[in-house]
Amino acid sequence: MKQVWSRVSARRIHLAVAGGALLAAAAVLQASPAASAPLAAHRAAGAGHTIIEGGTGGSEPVPVTTLIAFQVNGSGGDFECLALAPPQPTGPGSGAFTSNAMYVTGTVASLSVSGHSAVFAGTATVTGLGAGHDRPFMVTVTAGGPGATVMLTVSGLTFHEILTDGHFDVS
């Protein structure tokens, strides 16, 4: 019985030493700068003018431009989009984008970045087309200057936009 007890005691000592070594290693890793440094924060930010692909749609589409601005990081952010259309579809004044067709002002709650594109989502107040409060929205942007893209989905509507002036950054 004494031999059995001494073997059990020896195993306990070995387990205690091994456990202590693991705890010490974990403490060193936790205290090291590489382990405690935060992961690189993703972000998306930009502003500019876009044109909505196909305008209002239909057989006689009316062009629609937008002013868009956003700043988003892993903690949240803001999104603004003002869609402007001409007061009349053709003739004098049809090239003046002065009629407020839609305004989306939202708070971003999530961000996902993959390569040169970002997807962010949240809730917005919408006026004009799709008007309402606390409307879920989702935006997909590609990084770059003119030619970069935006896809906004809000109030059951989806808008495909092309950046004509400005710049979007995604990292």
C-alpha positions in Angstrom: 0.0 0.0 0.0 2.9 2.3 0.8 4.4 1.8 -2.7 1.0 2.6 -4.3 0.7 5.8 -2.3 4.2 6.9 -3.2 3.5 6.4 -6.9 0.2 8.4 -6.6 2.1 11.1 -4.8 4.8 11.2 -7.4 2.2 11.5 -10.2 0.5 14.3 -8.3 3.8 16.2 -8.0 4.5 15.7 -11.7 1.0 16.9 -12.6 1.4 19.9 -10.2 4.8 20.8 -11.8 3.4 20.4 -15.3 0.3 22.5 -14.5 2.5 25.2 -12.9 4.6 25.3 -16.0 1.5 25.7 -18.2 0.2 28.5 -16.0 3.6 30.2 -16.2 3.7 29.9 -20.0 0.2 31.3 -20.3 1.1 34.3 -18.0 4.2 35.0 -20.2 2.2 34.8 -23.4 -0.6 37.0 -22.0 2.0 39.6 -20.9 3.9 39.7 -24.2 3.2 42.7 -26.5 2.4 40.5 -29.4 -0.3 38.6 -27.5 -1.9 41.7 -25.9 -1.8 43.9 -29.0 -5.3 44.3 -30.5 -6.0 42.8 -33.9 -5.8 45.3 -36.7 -9.0 47.2 -36.7 -11.0 47.1 -39.9 -12.4 50.4 -41.2 -14.2 51.8 -44.2 -14.5 55.5 -44.9 -15.2 57.8 -47.8 -17.4 60.4 -49.5 -18.3 61.4 -53.0 -20.9 61.7 -55.7 -22.4 58.6 -57.3 -24.9 57.9 -60.1 -27.4 55.2 -59.7 -27.2 52.6 -62.4 -30.4 52.8 -64.5 -31.7 55.8 -62.6 -35.3 55.4 -61.7 -35.6 52.4 -64.0 -38.5 51.7 -66.3 -38.9 52.4 -70.0 -38.1 56.1 -69.5 -35.6 56.2 -66.6 -34.8 59.5 -64.9 -31.1 59.9 -63.8 -30.5 60.0 -60.1 -27.3 61.1 -58.4 -26.3 60.7 -54.8 -24.1 62.4 -52.2 -22.7 59.7 -50.0 -20.5 59.7 -46.9 -19.6 57.1 -44.4 -17.1 56.3 -41.6 -17.1 52.9 -40.1 -14.9 50.8 -37.8 -15.3 47.8 -35.7 -17.1 49.8 -33.0 -19.7 51.2 -35.4 -20.1 54.3 -37.4 -22.3 56.6 -39.5 -23.7 56.5 -43.0 -25.3 59.3 -45.1 -26.8 59.1 -48.5 -28.8 61.9 -50.2 -30.4 60.9 -53.6 -31.2 63.8 -55.9 -33.2 63.8 -59.1 -34.1 66.5 -61.6 -37.4 68.3 -61.1 -38.6 67.1 -64.5 -37.4 64.2 -66.6 -36.7 66.1 -69.8 -36.4 69.6 -71.1 -35.2 72.7 -69.3 -34.0 71.9 -65.8 -33.8 68.2 -66.4 -30.0 68.3 -65.8 -30.4 70.1 -62.4 -30.3 67.5 -59.6 -32.2 69.5 -57.1 -35.2 67.3 -56.0 -34.7 65.3 -52.8 -35.8 61.8 -53.9 -34.5 60.0 -50.8 -32.3 60.6 -47.7 -30.8 57.8 -45.6 -29.1 58.7 -42.4 -28.0 55.7 -40.3 -26.0 54.3 -37.5 -23.7 51.4 -38.4 -23.7 48.4 -36.1 -21.5 45.9 -38.0 -18.6 45.8 -40.4 -17.1 43.1 -42.4 -14.0 43.6 -44.7 -12.8 41.2 -47.4 -9.9 42.4 -49.6 -10.9 45.7 -51.1 -14.6 45.6 -50.2 -16.6 46.2 -47.1 -20.1 45.3 -46.0 -21.7 47.3 -43.2 -25.2 47.4 -41.8 -27.3 49.2 -39.2 -30.5 51.1 -38.8 -31.5 54.3 -40.5 -34.1 57.1 -40.7 -35.2 57.3 -44.3 -37.2 60.2 -46.0 -38.7 60.2 -49.5 -38.6 56.8 -51.2 -38.9 54.0 -48.5 -39.5 56.5 -45.7 -39.5 55.3 -42.1 -37.6 55.1 -38.9 -35.4 52.3 -37.6 -35.1 50.8 -41.1 -32.5 48.1 -41.4 -29.9 48.9 -44.1 -26.9 47.2 -45.6 -24.1 48.8 -47.7 -21.4 47.1 -49.8 -18.6 49.3 -51.0 -15.5 48.7 -53.1 -12.4 50.8 -52.4 -11.1 53.3 -54.9 -11.9 56.5 -56.7 -14.2 57.1 -59.7 -15.5 53.7 -60.8 -15.7 52.3 -57.3 -19.1 50.9 -56.4 -21.8 51.1 -53.7 -24.8 48.9 -53.3 -27.3 50.2 -50.8 -30.2 48.0 -49.6 -32.9 49.8 -47.5 -36.7 49.6 -47.1 -36.8 46.7 -49.5 -35.1 48.7 -52.2 -31.6 48.0 -53.7 -29.6 50.7 -55.4 -26.4 50.0 -57.5 -24.3 53.1 -57.6 -21.0 54.0 -59.3 -18.7 56.6 -57.8 -18.1 59.5 -60.2 -16.2 61.8 -57.8 -14.6 61.1 -54.4 -12.8 58.2 -52.8 -13.6 55.2 -50.7 -11.0 53.6 -48.4 -11.3 50.0 -47.0 -8.8 48.4 -44.7 
